[in-house]
Amino acid sequence: MRLQKFEKPVVALAKAAGAAIMEIYQDPTAFNVELKGDKSPLTAADKAANKIICDGLIELDAEIRIISEENKLESYAERSQSSLCWLVDPLDGTKEFIKRNGEFTVNIALIEDGRSVFGVVFVPNTGDLYVAAKGEGAFEINQSGRRKLSCRDFDQDASGLAIICSRSHLNDATQGFVTRFADHQLVPRGSSLKFTVLARGEADIYPRLGPTMEWDTAAAHILVEEAGGSLVHFETREPLTYNKEDLLNPNFIAMGIGELGPHLISDISE
């Protein structure tokens, strides 16, 4: 499969969704914030972006199943019949959107046999775009043009490693883990922007010792891998997989080009 064929139409959908998000972002009275069953927020922007993306993906190829944060989830018996599916987070970083700090993204990923093979991450507030496809590289596209991305090399024992952390979800387990690195520098970011910093070679490690969902990571996963890095299960060090029966991700580490010794994952509690 030539995955590049998806780039133009999916990028257009991400940008259209981003435009709808920004229209609402400019008017906080239009946010219409609700709480979902898990107490996470839902806004009018999430809904508008989701409709644009899902309608467009169906038009692109109605045979490819869509799994979106804002859609009713089909049973695993149904989902497992498909080797291909889209994983969509129409507005990743809703809390950052509500705070109006600009750190939110649109995430669209194509999953094949449980692995992320194509992804688009769009940043509506800046217009920056990230796209990657299996075996075809990872790229950043903005007003300066298109450039190929590369994670940077790191040595786990080096002083001053840049460690990415969540803007809104920095917990005790993560704080305990990062203290194992000498004179580390914390780099807080919201949404999937954490992965883009890694793929641009501007940080070394992103540990996530807390709950995330598959749509939070799928699009950025292929971005990090095609930039030379990895996104792996915290304990097994196997790459994350997608369209599982339970869409909750395990604890994970995303990292640039380097390795972490087993001693760094011992005695970490959730």
N, C-alpha and C positions, 0 to 999 in steps of 0.2 A: 504494500500500500504506500503510495506517495502521499505522505501526510501534508506536504506543502499545499495540496489542493484545498485544504481546509483553512489555510491562513487568511486569505482575503475575506471570505464571507464571515468567518468567526470573529475576526478583528472588527469588521463592520458592526456586527451585533454587539460586541463589547463596548464599542464607542457610542452606539445608539443608546444602550442601557446607561452608560455613563452620562450622556447628555440629559436623560430623564432624571437621573439621580441628582445632578447638579441643579436642575431647574427647581427641584423641591428643596435642595440644600440652601438655596438662596432665601428661602422663606420658611423659617422655623415654625410658623403657625400652621404650615401644611404638612408637618411631619406625621401627625396622627399616630403617635406611638402607642402600640399595644404590647401586652406581655403574652408570649406563647406559653404552652404548657410547662416548658422547662424554665420559665421565668426570664428567658432571653427576650430582648426587645425586637419588635417588628414595626417597620415604618411604611408609609406610603411609597417611599423610594424603593424599598425591598420588593414590594408588590409590582410596581411599575417596571422595574428592571427585569424581574423574573418573567413577566409576560412577554416583553420584547425578545428576550433571549430564547425562551421556550418556543414561541411562535416561529422564530427564525430558524431554529434548529430543526423543527419539524418540517419546515419548507425545504431546508437543505437536504435532509434525508430522513423521511418519516420512519424508516426501518430501525434507526438507531434509538434505543431507549434513552430517556432523559431521567436522571436522578438529580433533583434540585432540593436545596434546603427548604424552599418555600412550596414544594409540591407534596401532595399526599404520597407517602412511600408505598410502593408496591411490595408484595410479599417476596421473600427471598426465593421461594419456589418459582415465581415469575421472573424475577431479576436474573436468577442464575442460568436461565435459558439463553441469555444473550452473551456472546463473546465480546461485543462492543457496546459501550454505553457512554453517554455524556455525564459528567459530574459538574454541577453548577452551583456556585455561590453568587447570586446576583448582586449582593452587597455584603462583602466580607468586611467586618469592622463596623457593625451597626452602632456599637457603643461609641466608637470614635466619630462616626457620622453625627450622632446626637450631641456629642461634646463639641462638634464643629472644629475639630483640629486637623481635618484634611486627610487623616491617615486611614483611608478605606479604599477598597479595590473591588473590581469585578473579576471573578475567576471562572474560567470555562476550561474543562479538561476532557480529553477523549481517553477512555480506558479500554484496553484490549487485553483480554484474558487476565484481568486483575492488576495490570500494570498501567501506569500513566505513560502515554506515548505521544501526546500532543497537549499543549497548554497555552492559554492566553491569560495574562494578568494585565489589567488596565487600571490606571490610577486616574479617576475622573477629575480630581482636584488639580492635577498638574498636566494631564494629557500624556504622561509617560506610558509607554506600552512595552510589554515583555512578551515574547513568543518563543516557543521551543518545540521541536519535534524530534522524536527518537532517531538518532543517527544523522541529524541534519543541523545540530547546533542550537545554541540559545542566543537570543538577540534582544537588545534594547533599542527601541525606536522612539525618537523624540524630535524636537525642532532642529537638533544638531545632525540628524540623520540616523542611520542604522549601524550599530556596531555589535560585533560578536562579544559575548561575555565569557569571562573565565574566572573561576574561583581562585583564591590565592592559596599558596602552600602555607602550612602552619606546623609548628613543632609543639606538641602538647606540654612540653616542659619549659617552653619559652616564657619569659616574663612579658606581661602587658598584652596578652591576647585579647582581642575584641570579641566579646560574647554578647550575642543578641538576646534580648528578653522582651516579653510582652509588655505593652504599654498599660494594659488593664488587668493582666492575670499573672503577676509575678508572685508565686507562692513560696512557702518556707522550703519545700523540697528543692525547688530550683535555686533558691538563694544558698542552700547548703551545698549544692553541687558546684556552683560557680566559685565558691570560696576555695575550692581545691586547685585553682589556677592562680599562680603568683601575680600580684599586681594587675589583675585583670581589669578591663574597661567594659562597663556595661553600655550597651547600645539599645535603648528602648525604641520599639516601633510597634505600631498597630497593624492588624490584619496581615495579609500575605506580603506586605512590604518587608517583613523580617527576612523572607527568603530572597527578595530582590537585592537586599544589601549584601547577602552572602554571595549571590551569583555575580554581582558586580565586583567582587574581590575586595570589599570594604570591611569585612569582618571575617571571623574564623569559625565560630561555633554558634549554633542556636539549639539549646536544649529545651525540650518542652515536657515537663513533668506534671502533666495535668490534662484534663479532657479537651480534645478537639474532635471534630468530625471529618470524615473523608473529604467533603467538599471544601474544607479549610485548607487542605494541603495538596490536593491532586494536581491542580494546574501548576503550582510552583514546584512540585516534586520533579517534573521533567525539566523544568528550567534549571534547577540546581544540578541535576545529573548531567545535562548536556553542557553545563558550564564546568564540568569536571569534578563536582562535589558529590555528596551522597545524602540521602535522607533515610535513616534506618531506625528500626525498633531499638529502644534504649538498651535492652538487655541482650537480645539475640543478635543484634547488628545485621539483621536481614532487612532488605528494603521493604518499606510499607507496601501493602497490597490494598486493592480497592474492590468495591462492590461485594464486600463481605456480608455475611448474614447480619452481623452487628456493624453498623457504619461508624461506630466509635473507634477512633484511632487509639493505639497503645501509646504509652510514653515513647518519645522519640528524640533523636538527635539529628539535626541537619548540620553538615560541616563542609568546609572547603577540602582542599587536597592534603590529607594527612590522616593519622590514625590516633585513636584514643585507647590507652591500655585498660585491661579489665579492672584494675584497682580503682579506676575513676567511676565505676558504676556500682561499687559495693556499698551496702548499707544506705541506700537511698530509699526513703519511704515516700509514699504518695501523700 
